[in-house]
Amino acid sequence: MNTDYALPVPDPARRKLARGWLWLGLLSLIGSGLFALLLVLSRTPYLQNLFPVADFFRVALVVHVDLSVLVWFISIAGMLWSLNSPPRAMNWAWICLWICAAGAALLSAAPFLGRGEPIMANYIPVLNEPVFLSGLLLFSSGFALLVLRSLVFAPRVGMIGQLDGAVVLRFGLNAAAISAALAIMAFVWSYAVVPSSLSGRAYYEILFWGVGHALQFTWTLLMLVAWLWLISACGAKVPLSPRIALLMFLLALICVFVTPYAYLAHDIASVEHRNLLTWAMRFGGGLAILPMSLAVIIALSPLSRLSREARPLFAALISSVLLFAVGGIIGVFISGSNVKIPAHYHGSIVGVTLALMGLVYHLLPQLGYRAPVGKMATWQPGIYGIGQLMHIVGLVWSGGYGVQRKVAGSDQVLTGGGQVAGMAVMGLGGLVAIIGGLLFLLVIIRAVKSKA
């Protein structure tokens, strides 16, 4: 099929706004990378002894996760929604960006300004102290304003009549904004009804469970938009008609509406509430991801020669599909609480990250920068993906020997050769992934310094 899945280049005002969101995302990755380096060293055999307390690992993990997932993903969502929305209420749009930037700055500074307890709640870990929580609340407020503007000024997408690739991508971006709005609704609802008797991890676990699951739909929808966009950018023919592709987005969007039903049907502290949200995420995501993954493989397999500009996009796309698939397969075999859980999480999240990295590469010329070309840009997604794959393999290996998640230093209790070997592979893979992440930043900096 000859459908071109791409969006037109917007006006200068929206390009400038999109560049602002891009830079917030890049700065969050820089901060996340610094904390990731300390995080990996704190769990690597022998090197872990250099760190006097295990809590250092937990503090680094909190900030690393929030910067590399929450801030990075929302920043790229802001960039894409800026390109998708009409040039209206631009003051509102810039206020959203600056509020999010201020919140992210507080999140990053909190470990050096406060002594809060690290609480490893799923989806959004926190430091239980005023500076960090103020930063999280500020960032969330900017995100809520961003989502509201994206919905108020969302371009109308008709589902009847002639469809093309641009209409499908706009529908996907609008669906991601709706999913994000439901995530915000889940947070407000949880905050209003969470039992006041709870504290610590139990409190934040329940508070963020609904919002975390809803946000997974947002990230997945953005990844699917990136996959379709990158397939066309590579010069391949997408083996999905616009109607079928739009149906995939619609199926994922429908499943996210299980979120308000879960709040109406079950108490938020109940097992039924947690299981229903988990089921919706797995089932709804799978409905769209499996056909899209097959479409990517079918579309790219005939390609034999790629342009210099398309090579980094191809590498990012293939790496994204591979890592996301590995994460999904691992998720099927999770039992108990061990490091198989972060292995599954890393695979899925890194799959999204690689897709967004590739889309950033593709959009750089449209934002006024030079297209990333050369060996560094081509090899970067593979290096990052291989490092993360090693990291995941090490975690799964160690999980088979019972190494627990969210522990470090002497708390890991690495008594056998298998445990040590698995965590050593994890550490080496983490360092390779950090190198891949640094290369991404270097590629972007080189492209920005030599504007198109």
C-alpha positions as a printed Julia matrix, in Angstrom:
452×3 Matrix{Float64}:
   0.0     0.0    0.0
   1.24    3.47  -0.88
  -0.18    5.38   2.08
   2.3     7.88   3.49
   2.04    8.05   7.29
   3.4    11.52   8.06
   2.25   14.89   9.3
   2.93   18.13   7.44
   5.51   20.65   8.66
   3.76   23.2   10.91
   4.22   26.96  11.12
   7.25   28.59  12.83
   5.39   29.28  16.11
   4.61   25.6   16.65
   8.09   24.55  15.58
   9.58   26.82  18.24
   7.24   25.37  20.87
   8.08   21.83  19.78
  11.8    22.62  20.1
  11.19   23.76  23.68
   9.56   20.44  24.59
  12.35   18.56  22.82
  15.0    20.32  24.89
  13.14   19.59  28.12
  13.15   15.93  27.12
  16.84   15.96  26.25
  17.77   17.64  29.54
  15.74   15.03  31.4
  17.71   12.29  29.63
  20.99   13.94  30.62
  19.9    14.0   34.24
  18.58   10.46  34.03
  21.84    9.25  32.54
  23.87   10.71  35.4
  21.67    8.97  37.95
  21.66    5.76  35.87
  25.44    5.62  36.01
  25.36    5.79  39.8
  22.47    3.33  39.82
  24.27    0.66  37.79
  27.5     1.03  39.77
  25.57    0.58  43.01
  24.38   -2.88  41.88
  27.45   -4.15  40.03
  29.39   -6.86  41.92
  32.54   -5.56  43.67
  31.86   -1.98  42.56
  28.76   -1.97  44.75
  31.02   -1.98  47.81
  32.12    1.57  47.0
  28.69    2.8   48.04
  28.27    2.89  51.83
  24.49    2.6   52.05
  21.84    0.82  50.01
  19.52    3.84  50.26
  21.78    5.62  47.78
  20.66    3.11  45.18
  17.02    3.76  45.98
  17.35    7.54  45.8
  19.12    7.27  42.43
  16.5     4.82  41.19
  13.63    7.16  42.05
  15.06   10.12  40.17
  16.33    7.99  37.27
  12.91    6.42  36.67
  10.97    9.67  36.95
  13.3    11.55  34.6
  13.76    8.78  32.03
  10.11    7.76  31.88
   7.76   10.41  33.22
   9.58   13.61  32.19
  11.08   12.25  28.94
   7.84   10.7   27.66
   5.68   13.67  28.6
   8.18   16.06  26.99
   8.06   14.16  23.69
   4.28   13.94  23.97
   4.27   17.72  24.39
   6.43   18.06  21.28
   4.1    15.86  19.21
   0.9    17.47  20.53
   2.41   20.88  19.74
   2.94   19.81  16.14
  -0.55   18.32  15.99
  -2.49   21.25  17.48
  -3.4    24.45  15.62
  -1.47   27.66  16.47
  -4.04   28.88  19.01
  -3.63   29.88  22.67
   0.14   29.81  22.32
   0.63   31.64  25.63
  -1.2    28.78  27.3
   1.08   26.33  25.51
   4.27   28.04  26.71
   2.96   28.22  30.28
   2.53   24.44  30.22
   6.14   24.01  29.12
   7.61   26.34  31.74
   5.59   24.8   34.56
   6.77   21.32  33.56
  10.36   22.56  33.29
  10.21   24.06  36.79
   8.76   20.86  38.18
  11.43   18.73  36.51
  14.15   20.98  37.94
  12.81   20.45  41.46
  12.64   16.69  40.93
  16.29   16.65  39.87
  17.47   18.87  42.72
  15.53   17.1   45.48
  18.19   14.42  46.26
  20.69   17.2   47.02
  18.3    19.45  48.96
  16.32   17.04  51.12
  16.66   13.84  53.09
  13.39   12.21  52.14
  12.72    8.49  52.32
  12.8     6.82  48.88
   9.52    4.97  48.31
   9.67    2.48  45.43
   6.03    2.64  44.4
   5.23    1.16  41.02
   5.05    3.53  38.02
   5.93    6.73  39.9
   8.46    6.22  42.71
   8.89    9.17  45.03
  11.14   10.74  47.63
   8.85   11.39  50.58
   9.95   14.94  51.29
   8.62   18.43  50.45
  11.0    19.46  47.62
  10.48   16.32  45.55
   6.72   16.17  46.13
   6.39   19.87  45.27
   8.29   19.26  42.05
   6.1    16.28  41.18
   2.93   18.25  41.86
   4.19   21.19  39.79
   5.18   18.96  36.9
   1.84   17.16  37.05
   0.0    20.49  36.96
   1.86   21.5   33.81
   1.07   18.11  32.29
  -2.63   18.49  33.1
  -2.71   21.92  31.41
  -0.87   20.46  28.4
  -3.4    17.64  28.05
  -6.32   20.03  28.45
  -5.0    22.3   25.7
  -4.28   19.33  23.44
  -7.89   18.17  23.79
  -9.52   21.61  23.51
  -7.62   22.39  20.31
  -7.3    18.85  18.96
  -7.75   18.76  15.18
 -10.97   17.03  14.26
 -10.49   13.63  12.71
 -13.32   12.12  10.7
 -13.66    8.34  10.71
 -16.03    8.3    7.76
 -14.93    9.11   4.23
 -11.46    9.37   2.76
  -8.7     8.52   5.23
  -5.0     9.05   4.74
  -1.86    8.54   6.8
  -1.93   12.02   8.32
  -5.48   11.51   9.58
  -4.47    8.21  11.2
  -1.48    9.77  12.97
  -3.6    12.67  14.22
  -6.15   10.2   15.54
  -3.37    8.33  17.33
  -2.06   11.52  18.93
  -5.58   12.58  19.94
  -6.15    9.12  21.42
  -2.94    9.46  23.44
  -4.21   12.8   24.8
  -7.54   11.19  25.8
  -5.66    8.38  27.51
  -3.55   10.94  29.37
  -6.72   12.75  30.48
  -8.06    9.49  31.91
  -4.75    9.03  33.73
  -5.16   12.46  35.33
  -8.73   11.55  36.24
  -7.45    8.35  37.86
  -4.95   10.31  39.95
  -7.55   12.81  41.2
 -10.0    10.0   41.97
  -7.37    7.97  43.81
  -6.22   10.96  45.82
  -9.8    11.68  46.87
 -10.63    8.15  48.06
  -7.33    6.56  49.12
  -7.68    5.39  52.74
  -6.28    8.02  55.12
  -4.99    5.26  57.38
  -2.35    4.26  54.82
   1.15    5.7   54.68
   4.47    5.09  53.01
   4.66    2.66  50.12
   1.13    1.31  50.61
  -0.26    4.85  50.18
   1.69    5.73  47.04
   1.21    2.27  45.52
  -2.57    2.7   45.59
  -2.39    6.37  44.66
  -0.4     5.74  41.46
  -1.7     2.32  40.39
  -4.57    3.64  38.27
  -2.7     6.58  36.78
   0.28    4.35  35.99
  -1.78    1.83  34.06
  -3.61    4.52  32.11
  -0.31    6.2   31.21
   0.93    2.92  29.73
  -1.78    3.3   27.09
  -0.55    6.84  26.41
   3.04    5.67  25.91
   1.9     2.73  23.76
  -0.22    4.94  21.51
   2.71    7.34  21.04
   4.96    4.38  20.19
   2.51    3.11  17.56
   2.36    6.6   16.03
   6.16    6.6   15.89
   6.27    3.14  14.29
   3.93    4.08  11.45
   5.68    7.41  10.91
   9.13    5.8   10.85
   8.08    3.04   8.44
   7.07    5.67   5.89
  10.19    7.73   6.62
  12.33    4.67   5.81
  10.71    4.51   2.38
   8.77    1.32   3.07
   5.15    0.57   2.26
   3.01    0.03   5.35
   1.02   -3.21   4.9
  -1.96   -1.69   6.71
  -4.66    0.4    5.14
  -5.48    3.66   6.96
  -8.79    2.15   8.11
  -7.1    -0.88   9.68
  -4.39    1.25  11.27
  -7.02    3.6   12.7
  -8.91    0.57  14.04
  -5.78   -0.53  15.93
  -5.6     2.86  17.64
  -9.32    2.74  18.37
  -9.09   -0.69  20.01
  -6.32    0.48  22.33
  -8.27    3.65  23.16
 -11.47    1.75  23.96
  -9.61   -0.49  26.42
  -8.31    2.49  28.41
 -11.91    3.3   29.32
 -11.78    0.29  31.6
 -10.02    2.72  33.97
 -13.11    4.67  35.12
 -15.1     1.41  35.25
 -12.49   -0.09  37.58
 -12.96    2.88  39.93
 -16.75    2.6   39.81
 -16.9    -1.16  40.21
 -14.27   -1.84  42.86
 -12.62   -0.23  45.86
  -9.21    1.13  44.84
  -7.5    -0.92  47.54
  -9.06   -4.18  46.36
  -7.37   -6.95  44.43
 -10.18   -6.81  41.86
  -9.39   -3.17  41.1
  -5.69   -3.89  40.56
  -6.3    -7.0   38.47
  -8.87   -5.31  36.22
  -6.48   -2.46  35.39
  -3.65   -4.93  34.76
  -5.84   -7.05  32.48
  -6.97   -4.01  30.49
  -3.38   -2.9   29.94
  -2.21   -6.33  28.75
  -5.24   -7.11  26.61
  -5.81   -3.65  25.17
  -2.16   -3.06  24.37
  -1.78   -6.47  22.79
  -4.73   -5.93  20.46
  -2.93   -3.08  18.76
   0.74   -3.94  19.3
   0.79   -7.41  17.78
  -0.64   -6.39  14.37
   1.52   -3.27  14.32
   4.65   -5.3   15.14
   3.91   -7.68  12.28
   3.32   -4.7   10.0
   6.74   -3.28  10.88
   8.49   -6.59  10.17
   6.65   -7.12   6.87
   7.23   -3.54   5.75
  10.95   -3.45   6.5
  11.98   -6.95   5.38
  12.01   -6.14   1.61
  14.22   -3.07   2.1
  17.72   -3.63   0.76
  19.11   -0.13   0.33
  18.48    2.8    2.6
  19.33    6.46   2.26
  21.8     7.97   4.75
  18.96    9.79   6.48
  16.86    6.62   6.78
  19.52    4.36   8.34
  19.24    5.73  11.92
  15.44    5.56  11.65
  15.58    1.94  10.5
  17.91    1.01  13.36
  15.69    2.7   15.94
  12.53    1.09  14.58
  13.93   -2.46  14.53
  15.46   -2.05  18.0
  12.18   -0.69  19.37
  10.13   -3.64  18.12
  12.69   -6.15  19.39
  12.98   -4.69  22.9
   9.25   -4.23  23.29
   8.68   -7.85  22.23
  11.29   -9.12  24.7
   9.67   -7.15  27.5
   6.26   -8.54  26.63
   7.49  -12.14  26.54
   9.21  -11.79  29.91
   6.02  -10.38  31.39
   4.21  -13.64  30.64
   6.65  -15.61  32.83
   6.77  -13.31  35.88
   6.14  -15.05  39.2
   6.94  -13.6   42.6
   8.81  -10.39  43.35
  12.27  -10.55  41.8
  14.32   -8.8   39.15
  12.29  -10.37  36.32
   9.78   -7.6   36.95
  12.18   -4.72  36.14
  13.42   -6.82  33.18
   9.89   -6.84  31.76
   9.48   -3.16  32.58
  12.79   -2.18  30.98
  11.98   -4.05  27.78
   8.63   -2.37  27.32
   9.75    1.12  28.34
  12.95    0.98  26.29
  10.89   -0.14  23.3
   8.9     3.08  23.6
  12.06    5.13  24.19
  13.78    3.8   21.04
  10.71    4.54  18.93
  10.62    8.12  20.21
  14.38    8.49  19.69
  13.93    7.47  16.07
  11.05    9.9   15.62
  13.15   12.71  17.12
  15.86   11.92  14.55
  13.28   12.13  11.78
  11.74   15.38  13.01
  14.98   17.28  13.56
  15.1    18.71  10.0
  11.47   19.81  10.31
  12.35   21.61  13.53
  15.12   23.55  11.81
  18.09   21.3   12.57
  20.28   19.08  10.4
  19.25   15.48   9.79
  21.39   13.07  11.86
  23.57   11.01   9.53
  26.8     9.08   9.81
  27.99    6.02  11.68
  27.31    7.41  15.15
  23.65    8.09  14.36
  23.25    4.73  12.63
  24.88    2.68  15.38
  23.43    4.55  18.36
  20.01    2.79  18.49
  21.71   -0.6   18.19
  24.23    0.13  20.94
  21.51    1.43  23.24
  19.26   -1.53  22.41
  22.0    -4.15  22.84
  23.0    -2.65  26.17
  19.43   -2.71  27.39
  19.02   -6.28  26.11
  22.1    -7.35  28.09
  20.72   -5.52  31.1
  17.42   -7.39  30.73
  19.1   -10.78  30.21
  21.18  -10.23  33.35
  18.08   -9.37  35.34
  16.16  -12.41  34.09
  19.19  -14.62  34.75
  19.48  -13.3   38.3
  15.73  -13.5   38.8
  15.94  -17.21  38.11
  18.29  -17.44  41.1
  15.92  -15.43  43.3
  17.65  -12.03  43.36
  15.08   -9.55  44.64
  14.15   -6.29  42.92
  14.79   -2.78  44.23
  17.74   -3.75  46.42
  21.44   -2.92  46.17
  24.77   -3.29  47.88
  24.96   -5.96  50.57
  21.14   -6.19  50.55
  21.36   -8.1   47.27
  22.89  -11.11  49.07
  24.7   -12.46  46.0
  25.85  -15.82  47.33
  26.18  -17.99  44.23
  28.18  -17.79  41.02
  24.99  -17.67  38.96
  23.69  -14.68  40.87
  26.99  -12.83  40.56
  27.31  -13.63  36.84
  23.75  -12.52  36.11
  24.15   -9.23  37.92
  27.54   -8.69  36.27
  25.89   -9.05  32.84
  23.22   -6.65  34.07
  25.86   -4.13  35.12
  27.82   -4.39  31.86
  24.64   -4.06  29.83
  23.62   -1.03  31.84
  26.94    0.66  31.13
  26.62   -0.12  27.39
  23.1     1.31  27.43
  24.37    4.46  29.14
  26.95    4.82  26.35
  24.14    4.42  23.81
  22.13    7.1   25.58
  25.1     9.46  25.61
  25.6     8.85  21.89
  21.97    9.85  21.3
  22.61   13.15  23.03
  25.84   13.68  21.06
  24.03   13.01  17.78
  21.35   15.55  18.7
  23.91   18.14  19.77
  25.82   17.75  16.49
  22.59   18.14  14.52
  21.6    21.21  16.5
  25.02   22.9   16.15
  24.84   22.64  12.35
  21.32   23.81  11.6
  19.71   22.99   8.29
